[in-house]
Amino acid sequence: MEAIPSDTQTMAAPDSGFNFLTPEAWKALLSHYSHVVLVANSEAVDFKRLRSELPETALYVFFNNVYKVLDEPFAGHAVLFARSGVMGANIVHRREAADVLRFFAGDDFLGVVNIRVSPEENFSEEGRFEGAETRHLDLTKMLVDLYPVGKIATSGFAVALWLAELQLPGKILLAGFSAKRSEKWKVFDVHDWTFEQIFLRLFARMGTISMMGGVDASPYAAIARRFPQVPPIEIAMTAAEVLSERLHNANSQIDRLMSVTKSIRAIEGFFRRFKPKTRKQRFLEKSKE
């Protein structure tokens, strides 16, 4: 699959299979909504609260495998952001497009936005998304000098940053962006969750975005209110000191666990060699030939 150049300023040729919009066109498309709500695939999402507090003019942005947060077709303005991988959009090459898109229908569904955030990711053509209207968005240039080296941005973080830069008239709200692993869904180590949370919470404190259950729920805000005579830098340094000590203690326990489980990990590594290769692994090996 041929890599697509990182250039969100230009439009793809009509017969190329890719549909890019200029920033001005994106802004015009999204300016009709009073709120743009980014819904994380997290158990922390409170849909009942969202639908009761927000007007019908809100646009809900979903990501990839929406069955993690939806159990029935979504009624309301919605758009699906489908993340790409080396083999194209993940929901396409995993043959999940039909299962995901069944949650959306009607005129209120804005369609699919196939995004990529790193150079090794590749788009899927418009026709691969079960007939849904599809647009493409390349965010690699926006993140190349921003995101920590060796890590890949989450779709939610990349889209939140992109929306903030569009300077839409409506409000941007993040729902369920907790970066916490739950009993049901895991978080992936390829992302820098700490960096993203710091960035998004600073955005929230600046008023650029809002975080439901995020910055407003911080227990450290209560400390600042309790000690108004203490400069914020002193509170931050004290918090960093405590966190550093706790992290050191946690690392000591992790080292002990690594030692105790050494034999178990050796056995697991031995049997992993017999595990069949995934479609992605076979694709990568073939592309190197």
NORMOUR-V54531 format. One record per pair of residues at least 12 apart in sequence whose C-alpha atoms are under 8 Angstrom apart, sorted by sequence separation. I is the first residue (numbers start at 1). J is the second residue. D is the distance in whole Angstrom. If there is no record, write none. Layout:
i->{I & I}
j->{J & J}
d->{D & D}
This chain:
i->{8 & 9 & 10 & 160 & 8 & 9 & 123 & 201 & 8 & 9 & 179 & 201 & 8 & 143 & 60 & 62 & 64 & 59 & 60 & 61 & 62 & 63 & 64 & 112 & 59 & 60 & 61 & 62 & 63 & 64 & 179 & 35 & 58 & 59 & 60 & 61 & 62 & 63 & 64 & 139 & 56 & 57 & 59 & 61 & 63 & 112 & 114 & 142 & 34 & 37 & 39 & 41 & 56 & 111 & 112 & 113 & 114 & 115 & 116 & 117 & 118 & 119 & 35 & 36 & 37 & 38 & 39 & 40 & 41 & 111 & 112 & 113 & 114 & 115 & 116 & 117 & 118 & 34 & 35 & 36 & 37 & 38 & 39 & 40 & 110 & 111 & 112 & 113 & 114 & 115 & 116 & 117 & 139 & 33 & 34 & 35 & 36 & 37 & 38 & 39 & 41 & 45 & 111 & 113 & 115 & 116 & 32 & 33 & 34 & 36 & 41 & 43 & 89 & 33 & 42 & 43 & 64 & 65 & 78 & 89 & 117 & 118 & 41 & 42 & 64 & 41 & 73 & 74 & 75 & 101 & 73 & 74 & 78 & 79 & 80 & 82 & 84 & 72 & 73 & 77 & 78 & 79 & 80 & 81 & 82 & 83 & 84 & 85 & 98 & 73 & 76 & 77 & 78 & 79 & 80 & 81 & 82 & 83 & 84 & 92 & 97 & 98 & 67 & 70 & 75 & 76 & 77 & 78 & 79 & 80 & 81 & 82 & 83 & 88 & 89 & 97 & 66 & 79 & 81 & 86 & 87 & 88 & 89 & 118 & 177 & 65 & 85 & 86 & 87 & 88 & 89 & 117 & 174 & 64 & 85 & 86 & 88 & 92 & 117 & 172 & 173 & 174 & 175 & 176 & 178 & 66 & 84 & 85 & 92 & 154 & 172 & 173 & 174 & 175 & 176 & 177 & 84 & 85 & 117 & 152 & 153 & 171 & 172 & 173 & 174 & 175 & 84 & 151 & 152 & 153 & 157 & 171 & 173 & 84 & 151 & 152 & 117 & 151 & 157 & 148 & 164 & 164 & 148 & 83 & 81 & 1 & 63 & 63 & 18 & 18 & 19 & 17 & 18 & 17 & 17 & 6 & 21 & 19 & 20 & 21 & 3 & 19 & 20 & 21 & 40 & 3 & 18 & 19 & 20 & 3 & 4 & 18 & 38 & 3 & 4 & 2 & 3 & 1 & 38 & 8 & 46 & 8 & 45 & 46 & 7 & 8 & 44 & 45 & 6 & 44 & 6 & 43 & 44 & 6 & 7 & 36 & 38 & 40 & 42 & 44 & 6 & 34 & 35 & 36 & 37 & 38 & 39 & 40 & 41 & 42 & 34 & 35 & 36 & 37 & 38 & 39 & 40 & 42 & 31 & 33 & 34 & 35 & 36 & 37 & 38 & 39 & 40 & 30 & 31 & 35 & 37 & 39 & 27 & 31 & 43 & 27 & 27 & 23 & 42 & 87 & 86 & 87}
j->{20 & 21 & 22 & 172 & 21 & 22 & 136 & 214 & 22 & 23 & 193 & 215 & 23 & 158 & 76 & 78 & 80 & 76 & 77 & 78 & 79 & 80 & 81 & 129 & 77 & 78 & 79 & 80 & 81 & 82 & 197 & 54 & 77 & 78 & 79 & 80 & 81 & 82 & 83 & 158 & 76 & 77 & 79 & 81 & 83 & 132 & 134 & 162 & 55 & 58 & 60 & 62 & 77 & 132 & 133 & 134 & 135 & 136 & 137 & 138 & 139 & 140 & 57 & 58 & 59 & 60 & 61 & 62 & 63 & 133 & 134 & 135 & 136 & 137 & 138 & 139 & 140 & 57 & 58 & 59 & 60 & 61 & 62 & 63 & 133 & 134 & 135 & 136 & 137 & 138 & 139 & 140 & 162 & 57 & 58 & 59 & 60 & 61 & 62 & 63 & 65 & 69 & 135 & 137 & 139 & 140 & 57 & 58 & 59 & 61 & 66 & 68 & 114 & 59 & 68 & 69 & 90 & 91 & 104 & 115 & 143 & 144 & 68 & 69 & 91 & 69 & 102 & 103 & 104 & 130 & 103 & 104 & 108 & 109 & 110 & 112 & 114 & 103 & 104 & 108 & 109 & 110 & 111 & 112 & 113 & 114 & 115 & 116 & 129 & 105 & 108 & 109 & 110 & 111 & 112 & 113 & 114 & 115 & 116 & 124 & 129 & 130 & 100 & 103 & 108 & 109 & 110 & 111 & 112 & 113 & 114 & 115 & 116 & 121 & 122 & 130 & 100 & 113 & 115 & 120 & 121 & 122 & 123 & 152 & 211 & 100 & 120 & 121 & 122 & 123 & 124 & 152 & 209 & 100 & 121 & 122 & 124 & 128 & 153 & 208 & 209 & 210 & 211 & 212 & 214 & 103 & 121 & 122 & 129 & 191 & 209 & 210 & 211 & 212 & 213 & 214 & 122 & 123 & 155 & 190 & 191 & 209 & 210 & 211 & 212 & 213 & 123 & 190 & 191 & 192 & 196 & 210 & 212 & 124 & 191 & 192 & 158 & 192 & 200 & 192 & 208 & 209 & 195 & 155 & 155 & 87 & 155 & 156 & 124 & 125 & 126 & 125 & 126 & 126 & 127 & 119 & 135 & 134 & 135 & 136 & 119 & 135 & 136 & 137 & 156 & 120 & 135 & 136 & 137 & 121 & 122 & 136 & 156 & 122 & 123 & 122 & 123 & 122 & 160 & 137 & 175 & 138 & 175 & 176 & 138 & 139 & 175 & 176 & 138 & 176 & 139 & 176 & 177 & 140 & 141 & 170 & 172 & 174 & 176 & 178 & 141 & 169 & 170 & 171 & 172 & 173 & 174 & 175 & 176 & 177 & 170 & 171 & 172 & 173 & 174 & 175 & 176 & 178 & 168 & 170 & 171 & 172 & 173 & 174 & 175 & 176 & 177 & 168 & 169 & 173 & 175 & 177 & 166 & 170 & 182 & 167 & 168 & 166 & 185 & 280 & 280 & 283}
d->{7 & 7 & 6 & 8 & 7 & 5 & 8 & 7 & 6 & 7 & 6 & 6 & 7 & 8 & 8 & 7 & 7 & 8 & 6 & 6 & 6 & 6 & 6 & 8 & 5 & 5 & 5 & 5 & 5 & 5 & 8 & 8 & 7 & 5 & 6 & 6 & 6 & 6 & 6 & 7 & 7 & 7 & 7 & 7 & 8 & 7 & 7 & 8 & 8 & 7 & 7 & 8 & 8 & 6 & 6 & 6 & 6 & 6 & 7 & 6 & 8 & 6 & 7 & 6 & 6 & 6 & 6 & 7 & 7 & 5 & 5 & 5 & 5 & 5 & 5 & 5 & 5 & 6 & 4 & 5 & 5 & 5 & 5 & 7 & 7 & 6 & 6 & 5 & 6 & 6 & 6 & 5 & 8 & 5 & 5 & 6 & 6 & 6 & 6 & 7 & 8 & 7 & 8 & 7 & 7 & 7 & 8 & 5 & 8 & 7 & 7 & 8 & 7 & 6 & 7 & 7 & 8 & 7 & 8 & 8 & 7 & 8 & 6 & 7 & 7 & 6 & 7 & 6 & 8 & 8 & 4 & 6 & 6 & 6 & 8 & 7 & 7 & 6 & 6 & 5 & 5 & 5 & 6 & 6 & 6 & 6 & 6 & 8 & 8 & 8 & 6 & 6 & 6 & 5 & 5 & 5 & 5 & 5 & 5 & 8 & 6 & 6 & 7 & 8 & 8 & 8 & 7 & 8 & 6 & 6 & 6 & 6 & 6 & 7 & 7 & 7 & 6 & 7 & 7 & 6 & 7 & 5 & 6 & 7 & 8 & 6 & 7 & 4 & 6 & 5 & 5 & 8 & 7 & 7 & 4 & 5 & 5 & 7 & 7 & 8 & 6 & 6 & 6 & 7 & 7 & 8 & 6 & 6 & 7 & 6 & 5 & 5 & 5 & 5 & 7 & 7 & 6 & 8 & 8 & 6 & 6 & 7 & 6 & 6 & 6 & 7 & 6 & 5 & 5 & 7 & 7 & 8 & 7 & 8 & 5 & 7 & 7 & 6 & 8 & 7 & 7 & 7 & 8 & 7 & 8 & 7 & 7 & 8 & 8 & 6 & 7 & 5 & 6 & 5 & 7 & 8 & 8 & 7 & 6 & 8 & 8 & 5 & 5 & 8 & 7 & 7 & 7 & 5 & 6 & 7 & 7 & 6 & 7 & 6 & 7 & 7 & 8 & 7 & 8 & 7 & 8 & 6 & 6 & 8 & 7 & 8 & 8 & 4 & 6 & 5 & 7 & 7 & 8 & 6 & 8 & 7 & 8 & 8 & 6 & 7 & 6 & 8 & 5 & 6 & 6 & 6 & 6 & 6 & 7 & 7 & 5 & 5 & 5 & 5 & 5 & 5 & 5 & 8 & 6 & 6 & 6 & 6 & 6 & 6 & 6 & 6 & 6 & 7 & 6 & 7 & 7 & 8 & 6 & 7 & 7 & 8 & 6 & 7 & 7 & 7 & 8 & 8}
